[in-house]
Amino acid sequence: MNKIRIAVLCSGGGTNFQAIMSAQQAGMIPHGEVVLVVSDHRDAYVLKRAAMCGVESAVVDLKEVPDRSEREERILEILREKEIGFVVFAGFMSILSERFIRAYEGRIINVHPSLIPSFCGKGYYGLHVHEAALRRGVKVTGATVHFVNEECDGGPIILQKAVEVKEGDTPETLQKRVMREAEWVILPEAVELVCKQLSGE
């Protein structure tokens, strides 16, 4: 069986990348294989994680290539060169253009730390999402994996998982629980679901 070649795009620590790799090593992603990590930050810890996992990495740094269209073109070139069939955003902070999305239409997914349509869209990323959830006083939050389209956090939903908000939660404690109980669970599941679909099975 030909496995779908996966690239993970990440700007930071790479805990979601690690969750995918752990699932892959446990045989939970039989239809796909992570072969590349791309980061827009040269000092992102995900690059160290990639090296430890024996996965090739590439950097198109925001500071070195400030022009978005040039940055996107370089990323697309790398993806084409490595024959990537599926792209996973795992804490990738660059918003990409329609042109980029069209090049991988139906083959890009993202994980977002809330139950979309709550606390999503422009400005809702990282701790901001959890701060907003606590401000609003919601009792349940969670994570969503969705296809990426032209609208920020607006693509079709693949999987969601709810997480309880506890008394005394801070944005940091809530972020950790959402990662552990939702993001790290549903992202690898969604990766396998989409790879299986793309492989035509």
BAFI-3210 file (N, C-alpha, C; in Angstrom, 3 decimals, decimal comma, padded with zeros to 6 digits):
// residues 201
n [1|2|3|4|5|6|7|8|9|10|11|12|13|14|15|16|17|18|19|20|21|22|23|24|25|26|27|28|29|30|31|32|33|34|35|36|37|38|39|40|41|42|43|44|45|46|47|48|49|50|51|52|53|54|55|56|57|58|59|60|61|62|63|64|65|66|67|68|69|70|71|72|73|74|75|76|77|78|79|80|81|82|83|84|85|86|87|88|89|90|91|92|93|94|95|96|97|98|99|100|101|102|103|104|105|106|107|108|109|110|111|112|113|114|115|116|117|118|119|120|121|122|123|124|125|126|127|128|129|130|131|132|133|134|135|136|137|138|139|140|141|142|143|144|145|146|147|148|149|150|151|152|153|154|155|156|157|158|159|160|161|162|163|164|165|166|167|168|169|170|171|172|173|174|175|176|177|178|179|180|181|182|183|184|185|186|187|188|189|190|191|192|193|194|195|196|197|198|199|200|201]
n.u [000,845|000,581|001,608|000,179|002,012|002,956|003,149|003,951|003,121|004,425|004,817|005,917|006,411|005,664|004,039|001,700|002,613|004,258|002,298|001,090|003,261|003,683|001,320|001,633|003,916|002,793|001,293|-001,142|-001,702|-002,020|-002,381|-000,885|002,195|004,390|006,654|007,931|008,678|007,745|008,738|008,084|009,752|013,045|014,107|012,277|011,064|009,966|011,564|013,720|012,357|011,548|014,019|014,764|012,877|013,634|012,707|012,690|013,336|012,367|012,975|011,320|011,848|010,080|011,274|013,447|012,295|010,208|008,130|004,943|003,899|006,188|007,240|005,259|005,447|007,946|007,499|005,561|007,110|008,915|007,126|006,167|008,529|009,099|007,052|004,567|001,440|-000,489|-001,267|-000,680|-001,647|-000,224|-000,364|000,529|001,351|001,216|-000,988|-002,315|-002,563|-005,321|-004,366|-002,375|-003,931|-005,644|-003,852|-003,557|-006,126|-008,708|-006,882|-005,608|-005,442|-006,352|-005,773|-007,731|-007,984|-010,686|-014,277|-015,345|-018,172|-017,379|-015,231|-013,301|-011,612|-010,274|-007,627|-008,091|-006,128|-003,752|-003,166|-005,069|-007,521|-008,314|-008,371|-010,527|-012,593|-012,704|-013,338|-015,896|-017,184|-017,817|-018,783|-017,939|-015,398|-013,060|-011,617|-011,130|-010,781|-010,354|-010,966|-008,916|-009,846|-010,483|-011,494|-010,705|-010,382|-012,688|-013,305|-014,814|-015,775|-013,992|-013,438|-014,446|-013,858|-015,004|-014,118|-014,057|-014,465|-012,862|-013,437|-011,559|-009,742|-007,014|-005,978|-003,694|-003,783|-006,103|-005,480|-003,501|-005,043|-006,909|-005,217|-004,114|-006,399|-007,978|-006,865|-004,496|-005,624|-007,671|-006,406|-004,400|-006,252|-007,860|-005,964|-005,420|-008,008|-008,369|-006,162|-006,816|-009,104|-007,989|-006,370|-008,121|-009,449]
n.v [-001,207|002,162|004,753|007,862|010,788|012,944|016,337|018,296|021,436|023,845|026,295|026,446|024,765|022,121|020,074|018,898|017,805|015,874|014,263|013,205|011,781|009,897|008,442|007,475|005,854|003,964|002,558|003,598|005,173|003,921|004,554|006,738|008,725|010,725|012,749|015,107|018,200|021,555|024,759|028,184|029,516|029,741|028,977|027,253|024,779|022,495|021,658|020,411|018,277|016,982|016,162|014,359|012,427|011,489|012,750|014,658|018,197|021,600|025,104|028,145|031,088|033,663|036,147|036,185|035,868|038,035|038,714|037,607|036,194|035,302|033,690|031,726|030,618|029,456|027,535|025,959|025,021|023,377|021,472|020,351|019,320|017,329|015,643|015,819|014,782|015,567|017,997|019,092|021,448|022,319|024,166|026,248|029,464|031,259|032,877|031,602|032,205|032,208|031,107|029,320|027,553|026,579|025,081|022,844|021,915|020,536|018,953|019,911|020,201|021,547|022,036|023,359|025,078|025,074|024,554|024,857|026,589|028,373|030,847|031,322|032,133|035,289|036,464|034,681|032,563|030,270|031,031|033,059|032,038|030,430|032,275|033,827|031,940|031,464|034,028|034,261|032,407|029,767|026,329|024,128|023,370|022,688|020,952|021,245|019,639|020,611|021,019|023,171|026,212|029,215|030,873|031,958|029,463|028,365|026,110|022,862|020,776|018,062|016,425|016,720|017,313|017,424|019,215|019,539|022,598|023,632|024,678|027,407|027,271|028,465|030,332|028,941|026,402|025,416|025,373|023,351|021,121|020,941|020,401|017,885|016,249|016,561|017,803|016,231|013,806|013,817|014,893|013,054|011,006|012,254|012,709|010,077|009,392|011,181|010,514|007,879|008,308|009,840|007,935|006,399|004,277]
n.w [000,000|-000,923|001,043|002,061|001,656|004,179|005,238|008,030|009,177|011,268|013,843|016,364|019,426|018,838|019,959|019,025|016,647|017,782|018,952|016,663|015,601|017,637|017,452|014,865|015,182|016,805|015,082|014,334|012,181|009,507|006,804|006,139|006,220|008,038|006,524|006,440|008,096|008,214|009,136|010,069|011,669|012,578|015,036|016,161|018,376|017,377|015,286|016,468|017,602|015,263|014,238|016,244|015,788|013,385|011,114|008,188|007,892|007,041|006,753|006,362|007,069|008,750|009,293|007,587|005,105|004,523|002,768|002,028|-000,247|-001,512|000,484|000,675|-001,879|-001,738|000,241|-001,051|-003,189|-001,819|-000,803|-003,172|-004,239|-002,395|-002,881|-001,502|-000,272|001,484|003,890|007,178|009,476|012,451|014,854|013,257|012,530|010,436|008,243|005,338|001,775|-000,631|-002,953|-002,149|-000,669|-002,637|-004,119|-002,572|-002,174|-000,185|001,006|003,196|006,662|009,887|013,395|015,953|019,060|020,264|020,425|017,451|016,128|018,207|019,630|017,511|014,395|013,178|015,169|017,201|018,625|020,096|023,525|023,616|022,840|024,981|027,034|026,181|026,344|029,100|030,001|028,976|030,425|029,826|030,304|029,067|026,789|024,154|021,348|017,794|014,683|011,411|007,858|005,898|004,505|002,526|004,451|007,702|010,052|009,016|007,487|006,548|009,280|010,706|013,004|016,464|019,942|023,231|026,236|029,712|031,488|034,362|037,777|038,858|036,806|034,832|031,900|031,086|032,421|031,338|028,618|028,596|029,383|027,305|025,170|025,969|026,443|024,187|021,649|021,146|020,877|018,872|016,599|015,486|014,855|012,928|010,955|010,060|009,153|006,966|005,362|004,692|003,194|001,079|-000,027|-001,322|-000,239]
ca.u [000,000|001,295|001,163|000,116|003,155|002,410|003,993|003,377|003,577|004,358|005,600|006,413|006,969|005,440|003,422|000,745|003,459|004,665|001,122|000,936|004,362|003,433|000,252|002,217|004,796|001,936|000,562|-002,508|-001,877|-001,511|-002,524|-000,061|003,498|004,962|007,996|008,503|008,184|008,116|008,482|008,365|010,662|014,292|014,408|011,118|011,467|009,482|012,662|014,466|011,508|011,618|015,330|014,725|012,000|014,196|011,900|013,350|012,654|012,736|012,599|011,148|011,709|009,319|012,182|014,334|011,459|009,028|007,058|004,115|003,759|007,482|007,337|004,341|005,996|009,060|006,910|004,942|008,211|009,421|006,086|006,148|009,789|009,018|005,855|003,633|000,047|-001,407|-000,620|-001,307|-001,244|-000,224|000,191|001,206|000,782|001,081|-002,237|-001,917|-003,476|-006,207|-003,537|-001,749|-004,996|-006,121|-002,837|-003,777|-007,553|-009,201|-005,747|-004,982|-006,270|-005,835|-006,382|-008,032|-008,276|-012,032|-015,330|-015,815|-017,847|-017,021|-013,855|-012,457|-011,483|-009,147|-007,242|-008,261|-005,091|-002,980|-003,815|-006,206|-008,745|-008,681|-008,736|-011,886|-013,517|-012,856|-014,063|-017,300|-017,752|-018,339|-018,524|-017,337|-014,679|-012,565|-010,790|-011,735|-009,927|-011,176|-010,278|-008,566|-010,273|-010,103|-011,982|-009,941|-011,122|-014,028|-013,496|-015,644|-015,276|-013,735|-013,671|-014,435|-013,897|-015,296|-013,303|-014,704|-013,773|-012,953|-013,354|-010,175|-008,875|-006,371|-005,795|-002,612|-004,219|-007,117|-004,756|-002,862|-006,059|-007,470|-004,207|-003,976|-007,647|-008,678|-006,028|-003,579|-006,446|-008,417|-005,592|-003,936|-007,424|-008,256|-004,902|-005,674|-009,279|-008,183|-005,234|-007,557|-009,966|-007,148|-005,806|-009,190|-010,003]
ca.v [000,000|003,424|005,662|009,286|011,519|014,043|017,413|019,010|022,818|024,202|027,491|026,485|023,643|020,860|018,991|018,196|016,984|014,735|013,384|012,493|010,825|008,808|007,627|006,792|004,794|002,926|001,888|004,137|005,926|003,003|005,065|007,929|008,786|012,076|012,719|016,465|019,285|022,884|025,797|029,568|030,063|028,966|028,456|026,499|023,516|021,379|021,204|019,438|017,077|016,309|015,502|013,203|011,406|011,102|013,351|015,787|019,476|022,753|026,372|029,350|031,978|034,907|037,319|036,125|036,010|038,742|038,799|036,408|035,394|034,644|032,644|030,658|029,976|028,601|026,374|025,115|024,366|022,305|020,430|019,669|018,584|016,144|014,888|015,799|014,607|015,978|019,001|019,250|022,621|021,961|025,359|027,052|030,787|032,076|032,719|031,401|032,790|031,327|030,424|028,194|026,612|025,941|024,098|021,625|021,926|019,275|018,168|020,633|020,270|022,360|021,786|024,624|024,741|025,365|023,877|025,770|027,982|029,238|031,309|031,023|033,223|036,213|036,852|033,575|031,535|030,073|031,324|033,988|031,232|029,973|033,496|034,190|030,924|031,708|035,311|034,035|031,565|028,494|025,168|023,100|023,844|021,487|021,184|020,918|019,481|020,994|021,312|024,584|026,905|030,632|031,574|031,555|028,490|028,236|024,916|021,793|020,115|016,621|015,854|017,614|016,631|018,367|019,173|020,284|023,737|023,397|025,801|027,820|027,160|029,636|030,024|027,959|025,047|025,001|025,053|022,035|020,061|020,830|019,683|016,496|015,474|016,721|017,984|015,105|012,619|013,867|015,232|011,819|010,300|012,961|012,460|008,758|009,458|011,876|009,708|006,733|008,879|010,228|006,733|005,796|003,063]
ca.w [000,000|-000,945|002,105|001,711|002,225|004,990|005,772|009,169|009,246|012,687|014,172|017,743|020,181|018,127|020,746|018,148|015,766|018,601|019,092|015,382|015,488|018,599|016,854|013,701|015,692|017,406|014,001|014,250|010,928|008,483|005,427|005,913|006,880|008,118|005,924|006,420|008,959|007,717|010,131|009,655|012,690|012,584|016,376|016,669|019,009|016,551|014,421|017,287|017,696|013,962|014,167|017,159|015,188|012,092|010,042|007,520|008,142|006,220|007,389|005,542|008,226|008,570|009,315|006,420|003,901|005,042|001,775|002,175|-001,471|-001,752|001,506|000,253|-003,079|-001,289|000,936|-002,090|-003,921|-000,949|-000,749|-004,479|-004,352|-001,520|-003,308|-000,365|-000,684|002,544|004,749|008,485|010,261|013,866|015,490|012,227|012,792|009,223|007,481|003,945|000,788|-001,420|-003,960|-001,468|-000,286|-003,878|-004,543|-001,774|-001,819|000,360|001,493|004,315|007,857|010,993|014,702|016,632|020,458|020,777|019,672|016,402|015,808|019,334|019,852|016,355|013,432|013,302|016,528|018,157|018,516|021,322|024,816|023,417|022,740|026,327|027,778|025,758|026,875|030,547|030,133|028,630|031,472|029,314|031,164|028,202|025,606|023,479|020,159|016,506|013,499|010,252|006,603|005,753|003,287|002,482|005,648|008,890|010,882|008,440|006,650|007,093|010,491|010,590|014,334|017,625|021,241|024,312|027,452|030,795|032,106|035,805|038,713|039,143|035,628|034,223|030,470|030,929|032,813|030,363|027,377|028,759|029,409|025,944|024,365|026,409|026,354|022,902|020,451|020,910|020,601|017,604|015,430|014,811|014,298|011,704|009,967|009,479|008,408|005,679|004,549|004,181|002,152|-000,053|-000,659|-002,105|000,408]
c.u [000,876|000,749|001,154|001,261|002,658|003,494|003,253|003,986|003,357|005,266|006,311|006,952|006,754|004,842|002,395|001,479|003,865|003,519|000,893|002,019|004,163|002,369|000,790|003,089|003,993|001,079|-000,855|-002,755|-001,355|-001,535|-001,647|001,266|003,999|006,386|008,687|007,844|008,656|007,768|008,795|009,208|011,888|014,582|013,248|011,569|011,016|010,597|013,537|013,673|011,588|012,917|015,348|013,881|012,516|013,398|012,637|012,603|013,177|012,243|012,458|010,802|011,016|010,226|013,040|013,568|010,156|007,848|006,252|004,076|005,066|007,654|006,480|004,892|007,123|008,529|006,304|005,998|008,733|008,416|006,041|007,372|009,738|007,773|004,855|002,196|-000,962|-000,651|-001,403|-000,753|-001,345|000,429|001,024|000,561|000,648|-000,270|-001,845|-002,996|-004,325|-005,393|-002,898|-002,798|-005,523|-005,156|-003,006|-005,225|-008,038|-008,108|-004,940|-005,954|-005,558|-006,496|-006,545|-008,493|-009,605|-013,023|-015,891|-017,322|-017,541|-015,538|-012,914|-012,439|-010,309|-008,880|-007,378|-007,218|-004,384|-003,793|-005,027|-007,540|-009,233|-009,044|-010,173|-012,920|-013,775|-013,617|-015,561|-017,995|-018,320|-017,948|-017,830|-016,617|-014,159|-011,668|-011,522|-010,639|-010,822|-010,314|-010,020|-009,122|-009,912|-010,511|-011,235|-010,811|-012,512|-014,305|-014,331|-014,973|-015,120|-014,052|-013,680|-014,434|-014,056|-014,398|-013,979|-013,819|-013,960|-012,855|-011,881|-009,223|-008,259|-006,261|-004,742|-003,064|-005,249|-006,464|-004,147|-003,896|-006,662|-006,488|-004,239|-005,228|-008,324|-007,727|-005,194|-004,324|-007,034|-007,560|-005,034|-005,089|-007,834|-007,236|-005,147|-006,955|-009,082|-007,232|-005,941|-008,448|-009,145|-006,568|-006,850|-009,773|-011,371]
c.v [001,250|004,346|007,093|010,004|012,807|015,048|018,074|020,406|023,334|025,404|027,410|025,180|022,282|019,734|018,218|017,327|015,710|013,731|012,574|011,423|009,630|007,860|006,826|005,614|003,644|002,208|002,398|004,975|005,056|003,553|006,285|007,845|010,225|012,012|014,083|017,359|020,592|023,894|027,168|030,291|029,158|028,325|027,650|025,139|022,298|020,823|020,182|018,129|016,269|015,521|014,247|012,053|010,922|011,620|014,575|017,087|020,556|024,013|027,444|030,439|033,292|036,132|037,361|036,312|036,714|038,819|037,492|035,558|034,658|033,477|031,430|029,888|029,026|027,344|025,415|024,344|023,166|021,149|019,637|018,766|017,274|015,291|014,703|015,714|015,180|016,879|019,151|020,506|022,231|023,109|026,154|028,427|031,680|031,804|032,642|031,878|031,721|030,486|029,171|027,114|025,866|024,846|022,774|021,518|020,548|018,397|018,929|020,612|021,090|021,908|023,132|024,323|025,272|024,532|024,877|025,560|028,896|029,600|030,921|032,222|034,119|036,567|035,753|032,489|031,429|030,357|032,238|033,231|030,862|031,148|033,883|033,223|031,164|033,007|035,113|033,165|030,251|027,344|024,049|023,803|022,595|021,844|020,687|020,682|019,733|021,135|022,812|025,095|028,385|031,393|031,049|030,694|028,167|026,977|023,846|021,073|018,616|015,933|016,951|016,763|017,679|018,125|020,054|021,450|023,599|024,701|026,129|027,661|028,499|029,328|028,932|026,548|024,516|024,594|023,655|020,910|019,851|020,095|018,186|015,667|015,548|016,777|016,748|013,810|012,686|014,216|013,980|011,032|010,919|012,743|011,112|008,749|010,048|011,080|008,518|007,163|009,187|009,016|005,947|004,535|003,332]
c.w [000,000|000,122|001,585|002,415|002,886|005,351|006,926|009,192|010,660|012,962|015,515|018,267|019,557|018,938|019,911|017,124|016,508|018,763|017,816|015,253|016,425|018,056|015,670|014,154|016,302|016,356|013,796|012,995|009,775|007,065|005,131|006,631|006,860|007,591|005,995|007,457|008,340|008,802|009,552|010,709|012,801|013,943|016,980|017,201|018,193|015,656|015,151|017,405|016,397|013,843|015,046|016,598|013,835|010,908|009,491|007,832|007,205|006,924|006,317|006,543|007,873|008,466|008,054|005,113|004,319|004,065|001,755|000,911|-001,799|-000,775|001,109|-000,932|-002,691|-000,596|-000,092|-002,880|-003,140|-000,925|-002,052|-004,634|-003,553|-001,807|-002,163|-000,875|000,293|003,519|006,050|009,145|011,733|014,628|014,500|012,208|011,554|008,563|006,005|002,975|000,104|-002,401|-003,358|-001,183|-001,510|-004,338|-003,799|-001,317|-001,348|000,940|002,551|005,484|008,934|012,282|015,403|018,064|021,003|019,976|018,661|016,225|017,002|019,296|018,706|015,414|013,774|014,766|017,569|017,893|019,871|022,581|024,679|023,409|024,143|027,235|027,468|026,329|028,365|030,810|029,942|029,678|030,980|030,250|030,393|027,056|024,894|022,315|018,924|015,476|012,291|009,013|006,534|004,435|003,402|003,746|006,875|009,817|010,321|007,642|007,325|008,261|010,244|011,919|015,392|018,888|022,331|025,521|028,502|031,254|033,611|036,598|038,966|037,970|035,268|032,728|030,253|031,293|031,816|029,042|027,451|028,710|028,022|025,027|024,673|026,124|024,981|021,706|020,137|020,606|019,188|016,389|014,749|014,181|012,961|010,592|009,280|008,648|007,021|004,782|003,915|003,010|000,889|-000,770|-001,436|-001,497|001,014]
res [m|n|k|i|r|i|a|v|l|c|s|g|g|g|t|n|f|q|a|i|m|s|a|q|q|a|g|m|i|p|h|g|e|v|v|l|v|v|s|d|h|r|d|a|y|v|l|k|r|a|a|m|c|g|v|e|s|a|v|v|d|l|k|e|v|p|d|r|s|e|r|e|e|r|i|l|e|i|l|r|e|k|e|i|g|f|v|v|f|a|g|f|m|s|i|l|s|e|r|f|i|r|a|y|e|g|r|i|i|n|v|h|p|s|l|i|p|s|f|c|g|k|g|y|y|g|l|h|v|h|e|a|a|l|r|r|g|v|k|v|t|g|a|t|v|h|f|v|n|e|e|c|d|g|g|p|i|i|l|q|k|a|v|e|v|k|e|g|d|t|p|e|t|l|q|k|r|v|m|r|e|a|e|w|v|i|l|p|e|a|v|e|l|v|c|k|q|l|s|g|e]
***
